[in-house]
């Protein structure tokens, strides 16, 4: 998984491997492109890895990656 954002604008890439073979992706959403109905590349990859999000949040937040969404959060 990779996310590159600055000022709320950016892109995401993700792929998932199992037993040495690619089982999802590679997925890529470039700057300015909307996420499809399946969600962001990162959310799709996390789902493929077994993450189950509830209706109030996404997979990214479900596994706690949102704790460090902003650079300032890494300092805290």
mmCIF file of the C-alpha atoms, coordinates in Angstrom:
data_MODEL
# 
_entry.id   MODEL 
# 
loop_
_atom_site.group_PDB 
_atom_site.id 
_atom_site.type_symbol 
_atom_site.label_atom_id 
_atom_site.label_alt_id 
_atom_site.label_comp_id 
_atom_site.label_asym_id 
_atom_site.label_entity_id 
_atom_site.label_seq_id 
_atom_site.pdbx_PDB_ins_code 
_atom_site.Cartn_x 
_atom_site.Cartn_y 
_atom_site.Cartn_z 
_atom_site.occupancy 
_atom_site.B_iso_or_equiv 
_atom_site.pdbx_formal_charge 
_atom_site.auth_seq_id 
_atom_site.auth_comp_id 
_atom_site.auth_asym_id 
_atom_site.auth_atom_id 
_atom_site.pdbx_PDB_model_num 
ATOM 1  C CA . UNK A 1 1  ? 0.000   0.000   0.000   1.00 0.00 ? 1  UNK A CA 1 
ATOM 2  C CA . UNK A 1 2  ? 1.145   3.508   -0.757  1.00 0.00 ? 2  UNK A CA 1 
ATOM 3  C CA . UNK A 1 3  ? -0.516  6.870   -0.350  1.00 0.00 ? 3  UNK A CA 1 
ATOM 4  C CA . UNK A 1 4  ? 0.994   10.146  -1.454  1.00 0.00 ? 4  UNK A CA 1 
ATOM 5  C CA . UNK A 1 5  ? -0.987  13.213  -0.429  1.00 0.00 ? 5  UNK A CA 1 
ATOM 6  C CA . UNK A 1 6  ? -0.242  16.870  0.112   1.00 0.00 ? 6  UNK A CA 1 
ATOM 7  C CA . UNK A 1 7  ? -2.917  19.357  1.034   1.00 0.00 ? 7  UNK A CA 1 
ATOM 8  C CA . UNK A 1 8  ? -5.620  16.727  0.590   1.00 0.00 ? 8  UNK A CA 1 
ATOM 9  C CA . UNK A 1 9  ? -4.668  15.992  -3.020  1.00 0.00 ? 9  UNK A CA 1 
ATOM 10 C CA . UNK A 1 10 ? -2.810  12.876  -4.093  1.00 0.00 ? 10 UNK A CA 1 
ATOM 11 C CA . UNK A 1 11 ? -2.909  9.269   -5.185  1.00 0.00 ? 11 UNK A CA 1 
ATOM 12 C CA . UNK A 1 12 ? -3.008  5.712   -3.843  1.00 0.00 ? 12 UNK A CA 1 
ATOM 13 C CA . UNK A 1 13 ? -1.608  2.382   -4.977  1.00 0.00 ? 13 UNK A CA 1 
ATOM 14 C CA . UNK A 1 14 ? -2.070  -1.098  -3.531  1.00 0.00 ? 14 UNK A CA 1 
ATOM 15 C CA . UNK A 1 15 ? -1.480  -4.750  -4.311  1.00 0.00 ? 15 UNK A CA 1 
ATOM 16 C CA . UNK A 1 16 ? -1.843  -7.951  -2.310  1.00 0.00 ? 16 UNK A CA 1 
ATOM 17 C CA . UNK A 1 17 ? 0.223   -11.115 -2.706  1.00 0.00 ? 17 UNK A CA 1 
ATOM 18 C CA . UNK A 1 18 ? -0.505  -14.599 -1.365  1.00 0.00 ? 18 UNK A CA 1 
ATOM 19 C CA . UNK A 1 19 ? 1.816   -17.566 -1.745  1.00 0.00 ? 19 UNK A CA 1 
ATOM 20 C CA . UNK A 1 20 ? 4.041   -15.615 -4.132  1.00 0.00 ? 20 UNK A CA 1 
ATOM 21 C CA . UNK A 1 21 ? 1.261   -14.596 -6.520  1.00 0.00 ? 21 UNK A CA 1 
ATOM 22 C CA . UNK A 1 22 ? -0.596  -11.321 -6.936  1.00 0.00 ? 22 UNK A CA 1 
ATOM 23 C CA . UNK A 1 23 ? -4.185  -11.849 -5.780  1.00 0.00 ? 23 UNK A CA 1 
ATOM 24 C CA . UNK A 1 24 ? -5.331  -8.222  -5.979  1.00 0.00 ? 24 UNK A CA 1 
ATOM 25 C CA . UNK A 1 25 ? -4.125  -5.405  -8.155  1.00 0.00 ? 25 UNK A CA 1 
ATOM 26 C CA . UNK A 1 26 ? -2.021  -3.604  -8.648  1.00 0.00 ? 26 UNK A CA 1 
ATOM 27 C CA . UNK A 1 27 ? -4.650  -0.927  -8.080  1.00 0.00 ? 27 UNK A CA 1 
ATOM 28 C CA . UNK A 1 28 ? -3.985  2.751   -8.659  1.00 0.00 ? 28 UNK A CA 1 
ATOM 29 C CA . UNK A 1 29 ? -6.037  5.918   -8.358  1.00 0.00 ? 29 UNK A CA 1 
ATOM 30 C CA . UNK A 1 30 ? -4.244  8.976   -9.671  1.00 0.00 ? 30 UNK A CA 1 
ATOM 31 C CA . UNK A 1 31 ? -4.586  12.551  -8.495  1.00 0.00 ? 31 UNK A CA 1 
ATOM 32 C CA . UNK A 1 32 ? -7.993  13.922  -9.417  1.00 0.00 ? 32 UNK A CA 1 
ATOM 33 C CA . UNK A 1 33 ? -9.570  10.517  -10.071 1.00 0.00 ? 33 UNK A CA 1 
ATOM 34 C CA . UNK A 1 34 ? -12.483 9.457   -7.863  1.00 0.00 ? 34 UNK A CA 1 
ATOM 35 C CA . UNK A 1 35 ? -12.481 6.139   -6.042  1.00 0.00 ? 35 UNK A CA 1 
ATOM 36 C CA . UNK A 1 36 ? -14.712 3.543   -7.682  1.00 0.00 ? 36 UNK A CA 1 
ATOM 37 C CA . UNK A 1 37 ? -17.654 1.842   -6.027  1.00 0.00 ? 37 UNK A CA 1 
ATOM 38 C CA . UNK A 1 38 ? -15.252 -0.713  -4.456  1.00 0.00 ? 38 UNK A CA 1 
ATOM 39 C CA . UNK A 1 39 ? -13.508 2.087   -2.542  1.00 0.00 ? 39 UNK A CA 1 
ATOM 40 C CA . UNK A 1 40 ? -9.909  3.238   -2.396  1.00 0.00 ? 40 UNK A CA 1 
ATOM 41 C CA . UNK A 1 41 ? -7.032  0.940   -3.365  1.00 0.00 ? 41 UNK A CA 1 
ATOM 42 C CA . UNK A 1 42 ? -5.959  0.814   0.281   1.00 0.00 ? 42 UNK A CA 1 
ATOM 43 C CA . UNK A 1 43 ? -9.464  -0.103  1.483   1.00 0.00 ? 43 UNK A CA 1 
ATOM 44 C CA . UNK A 1 44 ? -9.725  -2.824  -1.163  1.00 0.00 ? 44 UNK A CA 1 
ATOM 45 C CA . UNK A 1 45 ? -6.349  -4.278  -0.158  1.00 0.00 ? 45 UNK A CA 1 
ATOM 46 C CA . UNK A 1 46 ? -7.230  -4.226  3.531   1.00 0.00 ? 46 UNK A CA 1 
ATOM 47 C CA . UNK A 1 47 ? -10.529 -5.995  2.800   1.00 0.00 ? 47 UNK A CA 1 
ATOM 48 C CA . UNK A 1 48 ? -8.631  -8.639  0.819   1.00 0.00 ? 48 UNK A CA 1 
ATOM 49 C CA . UNK A 1 49 ? -6.450  -9.113  3.903   1.00 0.00 ? 49 UNK A CA 1 
ATOM 50 C CA . UNK A 1 50 ? -9.563  -9.737  6.004   1.00 0.00 ? 50 UNK A CA 1 
ATOM 51 C CA . UNK A 1 51 ? -10.310 -6.324  7.524   1.00 0.00 ? 51 UNK A CA 1 
ATOM 52 C CA . UNK A 1 52 ? -14.027 -5.765  8.118   1.00 0.00 ? 52 UNK A CA 1 
ATOM 53 C CA . UNK A 1 53 ? -15.143 -2.164  8.603   1.00 0.00 ? 53 UNK A CA 1 
ATOM 54 C CA . UNK A 1 54 ? -18.490 -1.068  9.968   1.00 0.00 ? 54 UNK A CA 1 
ATOM 55 C CA . UNK A 1 55 ? -20.784 1.472   8.318   1.00 0.00 ? 55 UNK A CA 1 
ATOM 56 C CA . UNK A 1 56 ? -19.383 4.370   10.379  1.00 0.00 ? 56 UNK A CA 1 
ATOM 57 C CA . UNK A 1 57 ? -15.737 4.019   9.280   1.00 0.00 ? 57 UNK A CA 1 
ATOM 58 C CA . UNK A 1 58 ? -13.503 2.637   6.550   1.00 0.00 ? 58 UNK A CA 1 
ATOM 59 C CA . UNK A 1 59 ? -10.885 -0.128  6.609   1.00 0.00 ? 59 UNK A CA 1 
ATOM 60 C CA . UNK A 1 60 ? -8.053  2.409   6.955   1.00 0.00 ? 60 UNK A CA 1 
ATOM 61 C CA . UNK A 1 61 ? -9.472  3.685   10.250  1.00 0.00 ? 61 UNK A CA 1 
ATOM 62 C CA . UNK A 1 62 ? -10.601 0.231   11.385  1.00 0.00 ? 62 UNK A CA 1 
ATOM 63 C CA . UNK A 1 63 ? -6.978  -0.967  11.602  1.00 0.00 ? 63 UNK A CA 1 
ATOM 64 C CA . UNK A 1 64 ? -5.840  2.312   13.202  1.00 0.00 ? 64 UNK A CA 1 
ATOM 65 C CA . UNK A 1 65 ? -3.913  3.799   10.281  1.00 0.00 ? 65 UNK A CA 1 
ATOM 66 C CA . UNK A 1 66 ? -5.816  7.059   10.729  1.00 0.00 ? 66 UNK A CA 1 
ATOM 67 C CA . UNK A 1 67 ? -3.940  7.682   13.996  1.00 0.00 ? 67 UNK A CA 1 
ATOM 68 C CA . UNK A 1 68 ? -1.079  9.047   11.903  1.00 0.00 ? 68 UNK A CA 1 
ATOM 69 C CA . UNK A 1 69 ? -2.995  10.501  8.966   1.00 0.00 ? 69 UNK A CA 1 
ATOM 70 C CA . UNK A 1 70 ? -1.330  13.908  9.469   1.00 0.00 ? 70 UNK A CA 1 
ATOM 71 C CA . UNK A 1 71 ? 2.385   14.567  10.003  1.00 0.00 ? 71 UNK A CA 1 
ATOM 72 C CA . UNK A 1 72 ? 1.672   16.246  13.337  1.00 0.00 ? 72 UNK A CA 1 
ATOM 73 C CA . UNK A 1 73 ? 0.138   12.989  14.592  1.00 0.00 ? 73 UNK A CA 1 
ATOM 74 C CA . UNK A 1 74 ? 3.504   11.210  14.258  1.00 0.00 ? 74 UNK A CA 1 
ATOM 75 C CA . UNK A 1 75 ? 5.032   13.667  16.740  1.00 0.00 ? 75 UNK A CA 1 
ATOM 76 C CA . UNK A 1 76 ? 2.322   13.098  19.369  1.00 0.00 ? 76 UNK A CA 1 
# 
